[in-house]
Amino acid sequence: MITKQRLDTNESVTRTEHKTPTSIMSQSRRTLLKEKLDELYLSYDARYVDSDPIQFPHRYDRARDKEVAGFIASALAYGSVATIKKDLEKIFATLGSSPYEAVLAATPEELLSAFRGFKHRFTTARHLTWFLLITRDVLSEFGTLKAFFLKGYLPDSASIKESLIAFVDGLLQYGKRGIYRSVEDARKDGALFLLPSPATGSACKRLNLFLRWMVRPADKIDFGLWPEVSSSQLVIPLDTHIARLSHYLGLTRRKTSDWNTAEEITQALRKLDPVDPLKYDFSLTRLGILRDCVVGKRNTKCSECLLVEICERGVAAK
């Protein structure tokens, strides 16, 4: 069973022995899988936003505040749900009614003072200040994070990978000011955890989460603020829940939670919805976060689950 509600990718994952990737699924099973995932998508709707870090950008009306709040909230979306919420509450209470304006006006001294003593697992006040100053400098030059992302965006690519690498590389160019003398110094201190890159093989769960929030069509969960970026290119934010459920559903055989696994799961979901493969991400993660699907042997909740007919754990336990 899941003993803690997790949103990061550093947890062990229980996996079934036999998998059937969608590339060799029968058409009837693929049709059933899509039907059930579509039902799940409709079941875990905007009523469940408060169970997710996306609740924080939802608190703001202006697009620029949603964008900045989303960037911050997604960057800290690792650890237990309760800890994430508690620590993000502290951050947004400090930033006030407009995260955009607060970040844009901040100095290193002000941020270090405002967040003195802050710690979210292994993210310190120094790491957070570095991250916010990078955001500030990008906003000062480009106006929005979207404008900065589009500078390196490759619209003809099948995946967001190369565009995300360009985004992170670009952000790190601003990381040589204010807090650290170099990116290497930031890496040695652990700050680069907040800005991982697919170039290193990282699954980049939190950055992919941010992109999902910004890019996917507005559905009262995600915001659709970056329509210039194709939702078909997005890659699944690979956390422990998605990794586990993807094995249960036969979406991957891979045992490591890295970028290649995220791509494989996403490609399987593209076969179900080529235009919007990440529409299923929020609802699937609710199963784990809300403990409607728990690690371990099949239990009474399995019979109530919409996915029981296509879940390999459920079928194996019959």
MARMIBA-12771 format. One record per residue: residue number from 1; residue in one letter; x negated, y, z negated of N, C-alpha, C in turn. Coordinates in steps of 0.1 Angstrom, whole numbers, plus 5000, padded with zeros to 4 digits. Atoms other than C-alpha are relative to their C-alpha. Example, Ala and Ser with C-alpha at 12.3 -4.5 7.8 and 13.67 -1.06 7.14 Angstrom:
BEGIN
R   num   residuo   n.xx   n.yy   n.zz   ca.xx   ca.yy   ca.zz   c.xx   c.yy   c.zz
R     1         A   4991   4988   5000    4877    4955    4922   4991   5012   5000
R     2         S   5009   4989   5000    4863    4989    4929   5008   5011   4992
***
This chain:
BEGIN
R   num   residuo   n.xx   n.yy   n.zz   ca.xx   ca.yy   ca.zz   c.xx   c.yy   c.zz
R     1         M   4992   4988   5000    5000    5000    5000   4991   5013   5000
R     2         I   5007   4987   5001    4989    5036    5005   5001   5005   4985
R     3         T   5000   4995   5014    4979    5048    4970   4999   5015   4999
R     4         K   5000   4985   4999    4974    5084    4981   5005   5004   5013
R     5         Q   4996   4995   4987    4989    5105    5008   4989   5007   5006
R     6         R   5012   4995   4994    4961    5113    5031   5003   5006   5014
R     7         L   4999   4994   4987    4957    5136    5061   4987   5000   5008
R     8         D   5013   5000   4993    4920    5130    5069   4998   4987   5007
R     9         T   5003   5012   4993    4903    5104    5090   4989   4992   4993
R    10         N   5011   5006   5007    4878    5092    5064   5005   4988   4991
R    11         E   4995   5011   5008    4900    5065    5049   4999   4986   5007
R    12         S   4999   5014   4993    4899    5027    5056   5014   4998   5005
R    13         V   4988   5003   4993    4926    5014    5078   5003   4986   5000
R    14         T   4996   5014   4999    4944    4981    5075   5005   4997   5015
R    15         R   4997   5003   4986    4947    4965    5110   5004   4986   5002
R    16         T   4996   5013   4997    4964    4936    5125   4990   4993   5009
R    17         E   5010   5007   4992    4944    4909    5143   5002   5000   5015
R    18         H   4997   5000   4986    4962    4909    5176   5006   5013   5005
R    19         K   4994   4988   4995    4969    4939    5197   5004   4999   5015
R    20         T   4996   5000   4986    4986    4945    5230   5000   5014   5005
R    21         P   5001   4986   4995    4974    4978    5246   5011   5002   5010
R    22         T   4990   4997   4991    5000    4996    5266   4996   4997   5015
R    23         S   5004   5002   4987    4979    4991    5297   5004   4986   5005
R    24         I   4996   5013   4996    4989    4954    5297   5013   4996   4993
R    25         M   4987   5003   5005    5023    4957    5280   5009   4997   5011
R    26         S   4989   5003   4990    5053    4943    5298   5008   5013   5001
R    27         Q   4991   4988   4998    5076    4970    5312   5011   5000   4990
R    28         S   4989   5000   5009    5104    4959    5289   4995   5004   4986
R    29         R   5005   4996   5013    5082    4963    5258   4997   5015   5000
R    30         R   5003   4986   4999    5070    4997    5270   5012   5008   4999
R    31         T   4987   4993   5000    5106    5008    5276   5005   5000   4986
R    32         L   4995   5000   5014    5115    4997    5241   4992   5008   4991
R    33         L   5009   4991   5008    5085    5014    5226   5004   5015   5001
R    34         K   4996   4986   4998    5095    5047    5242   5013   5003   4994
R    35         E   4987   4998   5005    5131    5043    5232   4999   5002   4985
R    36         K   5000   5000   5015    5122    5037    5195   4992   5013   4996
R    37         L   5007   4988   5004    5096    5065    5194   5008   5013   5003
R    38         D   4991   4989   4998    5121    5089    5209   5010   5001   4989
R    39         E   4991   4999   5011    5145    5080    5182   4993   5005   4987
R    40         L   5008   4995   5011    5118    5085    5156   4998   5015   5001
R    41         Y   5002   4986   4998    5110    5119    5171   5012   5008   4996
R    42         L   4988   4993   5003    5146    5130    5167   5004   4998   4985
R    43         S   4997   5002   5015    5148    5116    5131   4992   5009   4991
R    44         Y   5009   4992   5008    5118    5134    5117   4999   5014   5007
R    45         D   5000   4987   4993    5127    5169    5129   4996   5011   4991
R    46         A   5005   4989   5008    5122    5204    5115   5004   5000   4986
R    47         R   4997   5001   5015    5138    5195    5082   4988   4995   4992
R    48         Y   5011   5006   5007    5105    5178    5074   4987   5009   5001
R    49         V   5011   4991   4999    5082    5208    5081   4993   5002   4987
R    50         D   5006   4997   5013    5077    5214    5044   4991   4988   4995
R    51         S   5009   5011   5004    5059    5180    5041   4987   5000   5007
R    52         D   5012   4999   4991    5031    5192    5064   4993   5013   4999
R    53         P   5007   4987   5000    5004    5219    5065   5006   5010   5010
R    54         I   4994   4991   4990    5023    5234    5095   5010   5009   4993
R    55         Q   4990   4991   5007    5047    5249    5069   4994   5014   4998
R    56         F   5007   4987   5003    5021    5277    5063   5001   5010   5012
R    57         P   4998   4991   4989    5021    5292    5098   5015   5003   5003
R    58         H   4986   4998   4999    5059    5288    5098   5005   5011   4991
R    59         R   4995   4990   5009    5061    5314    5071   4999   5014   5006
R    60         Y   5002   4987   4993    5051    5342    5095   5008   5002   5012
R    61         D   4992   4997   4989    5071    5359    5121   4992   5003   5013
R    62         R   5008   4995   4988    5044    5374    5144   4991   4989   5005
R    63         A   5008   5011   4993    5026    5351    5169   4986   5001   4995
R    64         R   5014   4999   5004    4992    5365    5159   4998   4995   4986
R    65         D   5001   5005   5014    4998    5356    5122   5002   4985   5000
R    66         K   4998   5015   4999    5011    5321    5131   4987   4994   5005
R    67         E   5012   5005   4994    4979    5316    5152   4989   4999   4990
R    68         V   5011   4999   5010    4955    5327    5125   5003   4990   4988
R    69         A   4997   5009   5011    4974    5309    5097   4999   4985   5004
R    70         G   5002   5014   4995    4975    5277    5119   4986   4996   5000
R    71         F   5014   5003   4999    4938    5279    5124   4994   4996   4987
R    72         I   5005   5002   5014    4931    5281    5087   5006   4988   4994
R    73         A   4993   5011   5006    4957    5256    5076   4996   4987   5006
R    74         S   5005   5012   4994    4946    5230    5101   4986   4996   4996
R    75         A   5014   5002   5003    4910    5234    5092   4998   4994   4986
R    76         L   5000   5006   5013    4918    5225    5056   5009   4988   4998
R    77         A   4990   5011   5001    4942    5197    5064   4993   4987   4999
R    78         Y   5006   5013   5003    4921    5169    5049   5001   4998   4985
R    79         G   4998   5003   5014    4926    5152    5016   5014   4996   4997
R    80         S   4986   5003   5003    4958    5145    4997   5009   5012   5003
R    81         V   4990   4990   4996    4989    5163    5007   5002   5011   4989
R    82         A   4998   4991   5011    4993    5178    4972   4988   5010   4999
R    83         T   5012   4991   5001    4957    5192    4972   5000   5010   5011
R    84         I   5000   4991   4988    4960    5206    5007   5010   5011   4997
R    85         K   4990   4990   5002    4992    5224    4998   4996   5010   4989
R    86         K   5004   4992   5011    4978    5237    4965   4989   5010   5004
R    87         D   5011   4991   4996    4946    5251    4980   5004   5009   5011
R    88         L   4996   4990   4989    4963    5266    5011   5009   5011   4994
R    89         E   4993   4989   5007    4987    5284    4988   4991   5011   4994
R    90         K   5010   4991   5006    4957    5300    4971   4995   5009   5011
R    91         I   5005   4992   4989    4943    5311    5005   5010   5010   5005
R    92         F   4990   4991   4994    4975    5325    5019   5005   5011   4990
R    93         A   4997   4990   5010    4983    5343    4986   4990   5011   5001
R    94         T   5010   4990   5000    4950    5360    4989   5000   5009   5013
R    95         L   4999   4993   4987    4955    5369    5026   5012   5009   5001
R    96         G   4988   4991   5000    4989    5384    5020   5009   4998   5011
R    97         S   4989   5001   4990    5017    5392    5044   4995   4999   5014
R    98         S   5005   5001   4986    4995    5393    5075   4986   4994   5000
R    99         P   5013   5005   5000    4966    5368    5077   4991   5006   5011
R   100         Y   5008   4994   4988    4956    5383    5111   4994   5013   4995
R   101         E   5005   4987   5004    4952    5418    5096   4990   4998   4989
R   102         A   5009   5002   5012    4936    5405    5064   4986   4995   5005
R   103         V   5012   5005   4995    4910    5385    5083   4992   5010   5008
R   104         L   5006   4990   4991    4903    5412    5108   4993   5011   4993
R   105         A   5006   4989   5008    4896    5438    5081   4990   4996   4990
R   106         A   5008   5005   5011    4876    5416    5058   4985   5002   5003
R   107         T   5014   5000   5000    4839    5420    5050   4995   4987   4993
R   108         P   5006   5012   5007    4816    5391    5038   5001   5002   4985
R   109         E   5000   4998   5014    4814    5406    5004   5014   4999   4994
R   110         E   4986   5001   5004    4852    5410    5001   5005   4986   5000
R   111         L   4995   5014   4999    4858    5374    5012   4994   4992   4989
R   112         L   5007   5008   5010    4832    5359    4989   5005   5004   4986
R   113         S   4994   4996   5013    4846    5379    4960   5014   4995   4998
R   114         A   4986   5004   5001    4882    5371    4968   5002   4985   4998
R   115         F   4999   5015   5001    4875    5333    4971   4990   4994   4990
R   116         R   5009   5005   5009    4850    5331    4943   5006   4988   4992
R   117         G   4996   5011   5007    4853    5297    4927   5009   4990   5008
R   118         F   4991   5008   4992    4875    5283    4955   4992   4987   5004
R   119         K   5005   5012   4995    4869    5247    4964   5011   4990   5004
R   120         H   4991   5010   4995    4889    5223    4986   4992   4987   5003
R   121         R   5009   5011   4998    4873    5189    4982   4985   5004   5001
R   122         F   5013   4995   4998    4839    5197    4997   4998   5012   5008
R   123         T   5000   4986   4993    4848    5230    5014   4999   5010   4989
R   124         T   5003   4990   5011    4834    5258    4992   5005   5014   5005
R   125         A   4997   4986   4997    4841    5295    4991   4991   5005   5011
R   126         R   5010   4996   4990    4809    5300    5012   5004   4995   5014
R   127         H   4996   5006   4987    4821    5276    5039   5012   5007   5005
R   128         L   4987   4994   4996    4856    5292    5040   4997   5014   5005
R   129         T   5003   4987   4996    4841    5327    5042   4993   5000   5014
R   130         W   5006   5002   4987    4819    5316    5071   5010   4998   5011
R   131         F   4989   5003   4990    4849    5302    5089   5008   5012   5003
R   132         L   4991   4988   4999    4870    5333    5083   4992   5011   5007
R   133         L   5007   4990   4993    4842    5356    5095   4998   4997   5015
R   134         I   5000   5004   4986    4838    5336    5127   5014   5004   5007
R   135         T   4986   4997   4995    4876    5340    5132   5001   5015   5001
R   136         R   5000   4986   5000    4873    5377    5124   4993   5006   5013
R   137         D   5008   4995   4989    4846    5383    5150   5006   4997   5014
R   138         V   4993   5004   4988    4865    5364    5177   5012   5009   5002
R   139         L   4989   4991   4999    4896    5384    5170   4996   5014   5003
R   140         S   5004   4987   4997    4877    5416    5171   4996   5002   5014
R   141         E   5005   4999   4986    4863    5409    5205   5011   4996   5010
R   142         F   4990   5006   4990    4892    5389    5222   5014   5003   4996
R   143         G   4986   4997   5003    4923    5399    5203   5007   4989   4994
R   144         T   4994   5012   5005    4935    5364    5198   4991   4988   5002
R   145         L   5008   5012   4998    4921    5329    5194   5004   4994   5014
R   146         K   4996   5006   4987    4941    5319    5225   4991   5006   5011
R   147         A   5008   4993   4989    4923    5345    5247   4985   4994   5000
R   148         F   5013   5005   5001    4890    5331    5234   5000   4985   5005
R   149         F   5000   5013   4995    4900    5295    5240   5001   4999   5015
R   150         L   4998   5001   4985    4911    5302    5276   4988   5004   5007
R   151         K   5013   4997   4994    4876    5316    5283   4993   4987   5005
R   152         G   5007   5012   4996    4864    5280    5284   5009   4989   5003
R   153         Y   4990   5010   4997    4896    5262    5293   4999   4995   5014
R   154         L   5001   5006   4986    4895    5237    5322   5014   4994   5003
R   155         P   4986   5005   4997    4931    5234    5335   5001   4988   5008
R   156         D   4999   5011   4991    4923    5207    5360   4995   4987   4993
R   157         S   5005   5012   5007    4908    5183    5334   5012   4991   4995
R   158         A   4989   5009   5005    4929    5152    5324   5001   5001   4985
R   159         S   5000   5000   5015    4919    5157    5287   4995   5014   4996
R   160         I   5004   4987   5005    4913    5187    5265   4985   4999   4995
R   161         K   5013   5002   5006    4879    5173    5255   4990   5011   5004
R   162         E   5010   4990   4996    4856    5196    5275   5004   5014   4996
R   163         S   4995   4987   5004    4877    5226    5268   4998   5002   4985
R   164         L   5002   4999   5014    4875    5219    5231   4985   5001   4996
R   165         I   5015   4999   5002    4837    5214    5233   4996   5014   5002
R   166         A   5003   4986   4997    4835    5248    5249   5005   5010   4989
R   167         F   4995   4992   5011    4857    5263    5222   4992   5000   4988
R   168         V   5009   5001   5012    4836    5250    5194   4987   5006   5002
R   169         D   5014   4994   4997    4803    5259    5210   5001   5015   5000
R   170         G   4998   4985   5000    4817    5294    5216   5001   5005   4986
R   171         L   4998   4996   5013    4828    5297    5180   4987   5000   4992
R   172         L   5012   5001   5007    4795    5286    5167   4990   5011   5003
R   173         Q   5008   4989   4997    4778    5314    5185   5002   5012   4991
R   174         Y   4997   4990   5010    4795    5337    5160   4996   4996   4986
R   175         G   5004   5006   5013    4783    5315    5131   4986   5003   4996
R   176         K   5014   4996   5003    4748    5331    5131   5000   5013   4993
R   177         R   4999   4987   5007    4760    5362    5113   5005   4999   4986
R   178         G   4993   4998   5013    4769    5373    5078   4996   4990   4989
R   179         I   5002   5010   5011    4766    5341    5058   4988   4991   5002
R   180         Y   5011   5008   4997    4741    5319    5075   4991   5006   5011
R   181         R   5009   4995   4990    4710    5328    5095   5001   4993   5013
R   182         S   4999   5008   4988    4716    5300    5119   5011   4990   4999
R   183         V   4991   5011   5000    4740    5273    5129   4994   4988   4992
R   184         E   5006   5011   5007    4715    5248    5116   5001   5002   4984
R   185         D   4998   4997   5014    4716    5265    5082   5014   4997   4995
R   186         A   4986   5003   5003    4754    5262    5083   5002   4985   4999
R   187         R   4999   5015   4999    4751    5225    5092   4994   4994   4987
R   188         K   5007   5006   5012    4727    5218    5063   5008   5002   4988
R   189         D   4992   4996   5011    4751    5235    5039   5014   4993   5000
R   190         G   4987   5007   4998    4781    5214    5052   5011   5008   5006
R   191         A   4989   4992   4994    4800    5243    5068   5005   4995   5013
R   192         L   4996   5004   4987    4801    5227    5102   5011   4989   4999
R   193         F   4989   5009   5002    4826    5202    5088   5013   5007   5005
R   194         L   4988   4993   4996    4852    5229    5095   5001   5002   5015
R   195         L   5000   4998   4985    4843    5231    5132   4993   4988   5007
R   196         P   5006   5012   4993    4836    5195    5145   5002   5001   5015
R   197         S   4999   5000   4985    4831    5188    5182   5001   4986   5006
R   198         P   5000   5014   4993    4840    5159    5205   4986   4997   5005
R   199         A   5014   5003   4995    4804    5162    5217   4993   4991   4991
R   200         T   5007   5009   5009    4793    5144    5186   5007   4987   4998
R   201         G   4992   5012   5002    4820    5117    5189   5010   5001   4990
R   202         S   4990   4998   5010    4841    5132    5162   5014   4999   5006
R   203         A   4987   5000   4995    4878    5126    5165   5007   5014   5000
R   204         C   4995   4986   5000    4883    5163    5157   5015   5001   4996
R   205         K   4986   5001   5003    4916    5155    5140   5006   5014   4997
R   206         R   4994   4988   5005    4921    5190    5125   5000   5010   5012
R   207         L   4999   4992   4989    4912    5209    5157   5011   4996   5010
R   208         N   4989   5005   4992    4935    5187    5177   5013   5003   4994
R   209         L   4988   4997   5007    4961    5193    5151   5004   5015   5003
R   210         F   4998   4986   4997    4957    5231    5156   5005   5002   5015
R   211         L   4996   4999   4986    4959    5227    5194   5015   4995   5002
R   212         R   4986   5004   4998    4991    5207    5191   5010   5010   4995
R   213         W   4991   4989   5006    5007    5234    5169   5002   5011   5010
R   214         M   5000   4988   4991    4998    5261    5194   5005   4997   5014
R   215         V   4997   5003   4986    5003    5243    5227   5013   4993   5003
R   216         R   4988   5008   4997    5032    5219    5225   5012   5010   5001
R   217         P   4988   4992   4999    5066    5234    5236   5006   5002   4987
R   218         A   4993   4997   5013    5084    5251    5207   5012   4991   4998
R   219         D   4989   5009   5003    5107    5226    5191   5004   5001   4985
R   220         K   4997   4998   5014    5111    5241    5156   4990   4994   4991
R   221         I   5011   5005   5008    5080    5222    5145   4988   5006   5006
R   222         D   5011   4993   4993    5053    5232    5170   5004   5013   5006
R   223         F   4997   4986   4997    5051    5268    5183   5000   5003   5015
R   224         G   5000   4996   4986    5044    5268    5220   4995   5014   5003
R   225         L   5006   4987   4998    5023    5299    5217   4989   5001   5011
R   226         W   5011   5000   4990    4997    5289    5242   5005   4992   5013
R   227         P   4994   5008   4989    5018    5279    5273   4990   4999   5012
R   228         E   5010   5001   4990    4987    5285    5295   4992   4986   5000
R   229         V   5007   5013   5001    4973    5252    5282   5010   4989   5001
R   230         S   4991   5011   4997    4989    5220    5294   5001   4990   4988
R   231         S   4998   5009   5010    5004    5198    5267   4996   4986   5004
R   232         S   5004   5013   4996    4996    5168    5288   4985   4997   4998
R   233         Q   5014   5001   5002    4959    5174    5281   4997   4997   4985
R   234         L   5003   5001   5015    4962    5173    5243   4996   4986   4996
R   235         V   5005   5013   5005    4946    5145    5223   5005   4999   4986
R   236         I   4993   5003   5013    4962    5129    5192   4991   5004   4989
R   237         P   5007   4997   5013    4951    5143    5158   4999   4986   4993
R   238         L   5001   5013   5005    4937    5110    5146   4997   5000   4985
R   239         D   5001   5002   5014    4943    5106    5109   5002   4986   4996
R   240         T   4999   5014   5004    4945    5075    5088   5014   4994   5003
R   241         H   4986   5005   4997    4983    5072    5094   5001   4997   5015
R   242         I   4999   5002   4986    4980    5075    5132   4992   4987   5003
R   243         A   5009   5011   4997    4951    5050    5132   5007   4987   4997
R   244         R   4993   5012   5005    4971    5024    5112   5012   4997   5008
R   245         L   4987   5003   4992    5004    5028    5130   4997   4997   5015
R   246         S   5003   5003   4986    4987    5027    5164   4996   4986   5001
R   247         H   5003   5014   4999    4974    4993    5156   5013   4991   4998
R   248         Y   4988   5007   5001    5008    4982    5144   5008   5000   5013
R   249         L   4991   4999   4988    5024    4994    5176   4992   4995   5013
R   250         G   5008   5005   4988    4996    4980    5199   4996   5011   5009
R   251         L   5005   4989   4992    4984    5014    5211   4985   5000   5002
R   252         T   5015   5000   4999    4947    5006    5205   4995   4987   4994
R   253         R   5007   5011   5006    4923    4978    5197   4988   5005   4992
R   254         R   5013   4995   5006    4895    5000    5185   5001   5001   4985
R   255         K   5001   5001   5015    4884    4998    5149   4994   5013   4994
R   256         T   5007   4988   5006    4866    5032    5145   5009   5012   5003
R   257         S   4992   4988   4998    4884    5065    5141   4992   5011   5006
R   258         D   5008   4990   4993    4864    5084    5166   5007   5006   5012
R   259         W   4993   4993   4989    4871    5105    5197   5005   4990   5010
R   260         N   4995   5009   4990    4873    5075    5220   5013   4993   4996
R   261         T   4987   5006   5005    4900    5059    5198   5011   5010   5002
R   262         A   4990   4990   4998    4919    5092    5198   5004   5001   5015
R   263         E   4997   4999   4986    4917    5093    5236   5008   4987   5004
R   264         E   4993   5012   4996    4928    5056    5239   5014   5000   4995
R   265         I   4987   4999   5005    4958    5062    5217   5008   5010   5008
R   266         T   4993   4990   4992    4967    5093    5236   5003   4995   5014
R   267         Q   4997   5005   4987    4964    5076    5269   5012   4990   5000
R   268         A   4989   5009   5001    4988    5049    5257   5013   5008   4999
R   269         L   4988   4991   5001    5013    5077    5247   5003   5007   5013
R   270         R   4997   4993   4987    5009    5094    5281   5008   4991   5009
R   271         K   4992   5010   4992    5023    5062    5296   5015   5001   4997
R   272         L   4986   4999   5005    5055    5069    5276   5005   5014   5003
R   273         D   4995   4986   4997    5056    5107    5281   4987   5007   5006
R   274         P   5012   4994   4994    5030    5120    5306   4999   5015   4998
R   275         V   5000   4985   5002    5040    5157    5301   4997   5004   4986
R   276         D   5000   4996   5014    5042    5157    5263   4997   4988   4991
R   277         P   5003   5012   5007    5024    5127    5248   4999   5002   4985
R   278         L   5001   4998   5014    5019    5143    5214   5013   5004   4993
R   279         K   4987   4998   5006    5056    5148    5208   5003   4991   4989
R   280         Y   4998   5010   5010    5054    5117    5187   4991   5001   4988
R   281         D   5010   4999   5011    5026    5128    5164   5006   5003   4987
R   282         F   4994   4996   5012    5046    5146    5138   5009   4989   4993
R   283         S   4991   5010   5005    5072    5119    5134   4993   4988   4995
R   284         L   5008   5011   5004    5047    5091    5133   4993   5002   4987
R   285         T   5007   4997   5012    5027    5108    5106   5009   5001   4988
R   286         R   4991   4999   5011    5058    5113    5085   5002   4986   4994
R   287         L   4998   5014   5006    5061    5075    5081   4989   4997   4989
R   288         G   5010   5002   5010    5028    5075    5062   5001   5010   4989
R   289         I   5000   4989   5010    5030    5109    5045   5011   4999   4990
R   290         L   4988   5001   5008    5065    5103    5032   5001   4986   4994
R   291         R   5000   5014   5005    5056    5066    5023   5011   4992   5005
R   292         D   4990   5008   4994    5082    5053    5046   4994   4988   5007
R   293         C   5008   5012   4996    5055    5029    5059   4987   5000   4992
R   294         V   5011   5000   5009    5029    5018    5035   4991   4988   5003
R   295         V   5010   5010   4997    4997    4997    5037   5004   4988   4992
R   296         G   4998   5012   5008    5000    4961    5027   5010   4991   5007
R   297         K   4991   5009   4994    5024    4933    5032   5014   5006   5003
R   298         R   4987   4996   4996    5058    4937    5048   5009   5001   4988
R   299         N   4991   4998   5012    5084    4951    5023   5014   5004   5005
R   300         T   4986   4997   4997    5120    4961    5021   5002   5012   5009
R   301         K   4998   4988   4991    5114    4994    5039   4998   4997   5015
R   302         C   5002   5004   4986    5103    4976    5070   5013   4997   5008
R   303         S   4988   5003   4994    5138    4964    5077   5008   5012   5004
R   304         E   4992   4987   4998    5151    5000    5076   4993   5009   5010
R   305         C   5008   4992   4992    5124    5013    5099   5005   4999   5015
R   306         L   4996   5000   4986    5133    5024    5135   4990   4992   5009
R   307         L   5010   5006   4992    5101    5008    5147   4998   4985   4997
R   308         V   5002   5014   5004    5106    4973    5132   4999   4990   5011
R   309         E   5000   5009   4988    5113    4957    5166   4987   5000   5007
R   310         I   5012   4999   4992    5080    4968    5180   4988   5001   4992
R   311         C   5011   4999   5010    5058    4968    5149   4994   4986   4999
R   312         E   5006   5013   5001    5033    4939    5151   4998   4995   4986
R   313         R   5000   5005   5014    5030    4938    5113   5013   4994   4997
R   314         G   4987   5005   5003    5067    4934    5110   5003   4987   5007
R   315         V   4997   5013   4993    5069    4907    5137   4992   4989   4994
R   316         A   5009   5011   5005    5039    4888    5123   5005   4995   4986
R   317         A   4996   5004   5014    5055    4888    5088   5013   4992   5000
R   318         K   4987   5007   4999    5088    4872    5100   4998   4985   4998
***
